[in-house]
Amino acid sequence: MVGENTKLKTPLLPDRYPIDDFFICDVTDAIPKDDLGSMEHPIFSLSTKPDTRIREYEHNNIKITVAPSAHGLATIHDKDILIYCISQLIAKMNAGGEPKRTLHLKAYDLLVSTNRKTDGRGYEQLVAAFDRLSGTRIKTNLRTNGEEVTEGFGLIDSWRVIRHTESGRMLELKVNLSDWVFNAVLGSEVLTLHRNYFRLRKPLERRVYEIARKHCGQKQEWSISLETLQKKCGAASTLKEFRRLVSTIAAEDASHSHMPDYSITLNDSDMVNFRNRGTMQEITSQNDYSSLSLKPETLDQARTAAPGWDIYHLEQEWRGWITEPPRDPDAAFIGFCRKWFEKRGMPK
């Protein structure tokens, strides 16, 4: 009993697979990434029970309708799968690889990277999450990578288990991302998340952190009214109940400093304030890749990949774009130039 009470003292889930500052993926070192669209707008349900309501949201000329399947709306915890997929694609692009909408994943790596249990229950929950992600339908005029999607679409188009072990557990997964998610990756419309995001217990904590990460960013502090925060969270509770929930999170953060990157307080005027802890700035300051050297022949190959473009300008763009050191800088830069030319063509 004493051990159980000790575990409950921290608001964070246990770090089941502690490794340095970031999780290590099978393909390459991949820092968790989230897409800006779903960070800004309430796409995912915060409910821990099946949520079958149709959600209508409108803010600053952005209109979103989210409709569930028989399995219910995709939840904020289901989003772990998309974050993992986005992180893998960005890591592959940084390494000079060609991103593809279809991903082949190892179920075990996905569970470990998102701090989930790898027992039978963990695999069952993964299957249920895929059902909700593929069944949830969205209609919006939100732009990703310069394209405005107005038709209905799912968060993932399809998924399937490729193999099972003798014990019945899934080994590999095949996931087809929707155009909307894939376009966000191609347009680099993503932000880095703190690894402890996956340790936040409460759905609302995860959503509040996403909003702070999107809007506070590297700023010293940022404030938002409680009513607007409730709208952006997509919370179905009354304002009074939402105030209680946010107050609890703020009180726990005051005691444990458990919220990643930003502290949170709620004042008597119903203003929620976020202050930068400096952790994201420390990570960013380490990402200075001006010293990465490229072979002379790499510049020649890059000129071929992006004909007509100033290769030194593209090199500056690439160094500012990468968020983690690529294993093969030369291949990564050539891949970047190739994608640059495919998206923009000849310079005007």
C-alpha positions in Angstrom: 0.0 0.0 0.0 2.9 2.4 0.8 4.4 1.7 -2.6 1.2 2.5 -4.4 0.8 5.8 -2.5 4.3 6.7 -3.4 3.7 6.1 -7.1 0.6 8.3 -7.0 2.6 11.3 -5.7 3.7 12.3 -9.2 1.2 13.3 -11.9 3.4 11.8 -14.6 3.2 8.2 -15.8 6.3 6.2 -15.1 9.0 6.4 -17.7 8.8 2.8 -18.8 11.8 2.9 -21.1 14.2 5.6 -19.9 16.9 6.5 -22.5 18.7 9.8 -22.5 16.7 12.8 -23.6 14.8 11.3 -26.6 13.4 8.0 -27.6 15.3 5.9 -30.2 13.4 4.5 -33.1 14.3 1.5 -35.2 15.0 3.5 -38.4 16.9 6.4 -36.9 17.0 8.7 -34.0 13.5 10.4 -34.2 12.4 13.3 -32.0 8.7 13.4 -31.4 6.9 15.7 -33.9 3.3 16.9 -34.0 1.4 18.5 -36.9 0.4 22.2 -36.5 -3.1 21.7 -37.7 -4.2 19.4 -34.9 -2.2 21.3 -32.3 -4.1 24.4 -33.2 -7.6 23.0 -33.5 -9.6 20.4 -31.5 -9.5 17.3 -33.7 -9.2 14.7 -31.0 -11.6 13.7 -28.2 -10.5 14.2 -24.6 -13.0 11.6 -23.3 -11.8 8.3 -21.8 -15.1 6.7 -22.8 -16.4 6.2 -26.3 -17.2 9.6 -27.7 -19.9 9.4 -30.4 -20.9 13.1 -30.7 -20.4 15.1 -33.9 -18.1 18.0 -33.1 -18.6 21.4 -34.8 -15.8 23.9 -34.4 -15.3 27.4 -35.9 -12.5 29.9 -35.0 -10.9 32.7 -37.0 -12.6 31.6 -40.3 -11.5 28.0 -39.8 -14.4 25.5 -39.8 -14.0 21.9 -38.7 -16.5 19.1 -38.4 -15.3 15.9 -36.8 -17.6 12.8 -37.0 -17.1 9.5 -35.2 -17.5 6.0 -36.4 -19.2 3.2 -34.5 -16.0 3.0 -32.5 -16.2 6.6 -31.4 -14.0 9.6 -32.1 -10.2 9.3 -32.2 -8.8 10.3 -28.7 -5.8 12.4 -27.8 -4.1 9.2 -26.7 -4.8 7.6 -30.1 -2.8 10.6 -31.5 0.4 9.0 -30.2 0.3 6.8 -33.3 0.2 9.8 -35.7 3.0 11.5 -33.7 5.1 8.4 -34.1 4.4 8.2 -37.8 5.2 11.9 -38.4 8.4 11.6 -36.4 9.5 8.7 -38.5 8.8 10.5 -41.7 10.6 13.7 -40.6 13.6 11.6 -39.5 13.7 9.9 -42.8 13.6 13.2 -44.7 16.4 14.6 -42.5 18.5 11.6 -43.5 17.9 12.3 -47.2 15.3 9.6 -47.7 12.1 9.9 -49.7 9.0 10.1 -47.5 6.1 7.8 -48.4 2.5 7.9 -47.3 2.6 4.2 -46.5 4.7 3.2 -43.5 5.8 -0.2 -42.3 6.2 -0.2 -38.6 7.2 -2.5 -35.8 4.4 -2.6 -33.3 6.8 -3.1 -30.4 8.8 0.0 -31.4 5.7 2.1 -31.6 4.6 1.0 -28.1 8.0 1.6 -26.6 8.5 5.0 -28.3 5.1 6.3 -27.0 5.7 5.0 -23.5 2.9 2.3 -23.7 2.9 -1.1 -22.2 4.0 -4.0 -24.4 1.8 -6.6 -22.8 -1.3 -8.1 -24.5 -3.4 -5.2 -23.3 -1.1 -2.8 -24.9 -1.5 -4.5 -28.3 -5.2 -4.6 -27.9 -5.4 -0.9 -27.2 -3.3 -0.3 -30.3 -5.8 -2.1 -32.5 -8.7 -0.1 -30.9 -6.8 3.1 -31.6 -6.3 2.3 -35.2 -10.0 1.6 -35.5 -10.9 5.0 -34.2 -8.2 6.8 -36.2 -9.4 5.3 -39.5 -13.1 5.7 -38.6 -13.0 9.3 -37.5 -14.0 11.6 -40.5 -13.1 15.3 -40.8 -14.3 18.1 -43.0 -12.4 21.3 -42.9 -11.1 24.3 -44.9 -7.8 24.1 -43.0 -4.8 24.4 -45.2 -1.8 22.0 -45.0 1.2 22.6 -47.3 -0.7 25.2 -49.2 -3.6 23.0 -50.0 -7.1 23.5 -48.7 -8.9 20.2 -48.0 -12.7 20.6 -48.2 -13.8 17.0 -48.6 -14.2 14.5 -45.8 -11.1 12.5 -44.9 -9.8 10.2 -42.2 -6.7 10.7 -40.1 -5.4 7.5 -41.6 -6.7 5.9 -44.7 -6.1 2.3 -43.7 -4.0 -0.1 -41.6 -3.4 -3.8 -41.2 -1.3 -6.2 -39.2 1.2 -7.9 -41.5 2.4 -10.7 -39.3 1.8 -12.3 -36.0 4.1 -14.0 -33.6 3.3 -17.6 -32.5 1.8 -16.1 -29.3 -0.6 -14.1 -31.4 0.9 -10.6 -30.9 1.3 -8.3 -33.9 4.8 -7.9 -35.2 4.5 -5.5 -38.1 2.0 -2.9 -39.1 1.2 -1.2 -42.4 -0.3 2.3 -42.1 -1.5 4.5 -44.9 -1.6 8.1 -43.8 -4.3 10.5 -45.1 -3.3 13.2 -47.6 -4.0 15.8 -44.9 -1.4 14.4 -42.5 1.1 13.6 -45.2 0.8 17.1 -46.7 1.6 18.6 -43.3 4.8 16.5 -43.2 5.8 17.5 -46.7 5.2 21.2 -45.8 7.3 20.8 -42.6 4.2 22.0 -40.7 5.3 20.2 -37.5 6.7 21.1 -34.1 9.0 19.2 -31.7 7.4 17.8 -28.6 9.0 17.1 -25.2 9.4 13.3 -24.7 7.4 13.6 -21.4 4.3 14.4 -23.4 3.8 10.6 -23.5 4.0 10.5 -19.7 1.1 13.0 -19.1 -1.7 11.0 -17.5 -4.7 13.3 -18.2 -6.0 13.9 -21.8 -6.6 17.6 -20.9 -2.9 17.9 -19.9 -1.8 16.7 -23.3 -4.1 19.0 -25.1 -3.1 22.0 -22.9 0.5 21.3 -23.6 0.0 21.1 -27.3 -1.7 24.5 -27.3 1.1 26.0 -25.2 3.7 24.5 -27.5 2.0 25.9 -30.5 1.3 29.4 -29.2 3.9 30.1 -26.5 6.7 28.4 -28.4 10.0 30.1 -27.6 8.4 33.2 -26.1 8.9 33.8 -22.4 5.2 33.7 -21.6 1.8 33.6 -23.2 -1.7 34.0 -21.9 -5.1 32.9 -23.0 -8.6 33.3 -21.5 -10.1 30.3 -19.9 -13.1 30.4 -22.2 -11.0 30.5 -25.4 -8.7 27.7 -24.0 -11.8 25.6 -23.4 -12.9 26.1 -27.0 -9.5 25.3 -28.4 -9.3 22.2 -26.2 -12.7 21.0 -27.5 -13.7 20.2 -23.9 -17.4 19.2 -23.5 -17.6 20.2 -19.8 -19.2 23.4 -18.5 -17.0 26.4 -18.0 -17.2 25.9 -14.2 -16.0 22.3 -14.5 -13.3 23.2 -17.0 -12.1 25.9 -14.5 -11.8 23.2 -11.8 -9.9 20.9 -14.1 -7.4 23.6 -15.2 -7.0 24.7 -11.6 -6.1 21.1 -10.6 -3.5 20.9 -13.4 -2.0 24.2 -12.3 -1.9 23.2 -8.6 -0.2 19.9 -9.5 2.3 21.7 -11.7 3.1 24.2 -8.9 3.9 21.2 -6.7 5.7 18.9 -9.2 6.6 21.0 -12.2 5.4 18.1 -14.3 4.1 20.0 -17.3 6.7 19.8 -20.1 8.4 23.0 -21.3 5.9 25.4 -19.7 4.5 26.2 -16.2 0.8 26.9 -16.0 -1.1 29.2 -13.7 -4.8 30.4 -13.6 -5.6 33.7 -12.0 -8.8 35.2 -10.6 -9.7 36.9 -13.9 -9.9 33.5 -15.6 -6.7 34.1 -17.6 -4.4 31.1 -18.1 -0.7 32.0 -18.2 2.1 29.8 -19.5 5.8 30.5 -18.7 8.6 29.0 -20.7 10.8 26.8 -18.5 13.7 27.1 -21.0 13.9 23.4 -21.8 12.8 23.8 -25.4 15.2 26.7 -25.8 18.1 24.5 -24.6 17.2 21.8 -27.1 17.0 24.4 -29.9 20.3 26.1 -29.0 22.0 22.7 -29.4 20.7 22.4 -32.9 23.4 24.5 -34.6 24.3 22.6 -37.7 26.5 25.3 -39.3 29.5 23.1 -38.7 28.2 20.1 -40.7 30.5 19.6 -43.6 29.4 18.5 -47.1 31.7 16.9 -49.7 32.5 19.0 -52.8 30.8 16.4 -55.0 27.7 16.7 -52.9 27.2 20.3 -54.1 27.5 19.2 -57.7 24.9 16.4 -57.2 22.6 19.0 -55.4 22.8 21.3 -58.4 21.6 18.4 -60.6 18.8 17.7 -58.1 17.7 21.4 -58.1 18.7 22.9 -61.4 18.6 26.7 -61.6 18.7 27.3 -57.8 21.5 28.9 -55.9 22.9 25.9 -54.2 24.4 27.9 -51.3 21.0 29.5 -50.6 19.5 26.0 -50.5 22.3 24.9 -48.2 21.3 27.7 -45.7 17.7 26.7 -46.0 18.5 23.1 -45.3 20.7 23.8 -42.3 17.9 25.9 -40.8 15.3 23.3 -41.5 16.9 20.2 -40.0 16.0 19.5 -36.4 18.4 16.7 -35.6 21.8 15.6 -37.0 21.4 13.4 -40.0 23.3 10.2 -40.2 24.4 11.0 -43.7 24.5 14.8 -44.2 25.4 14.5 -47.9 22.5 12.2 -48.8 20.2 14.3 -46.6 21.1 17.6 -48.3 20.7 16.1 -51.8 17.3 14.7 -50.8 16.3 18.1 -49.5 17.2 19.8 -52.8 15.3 17.2 -54.8 12.2 17.8 -52.7 12.7 21.5 -53.0 12.7 21.4 -56.8 9.8 19.0 -57.0 7.6 21.4 -54.9 8.8 24.7 -56.5 10.2 23.9 -59.9 12.6 26.3 -61.7 13.2 29.6 -59.9 11.3 32.5 -61.4 
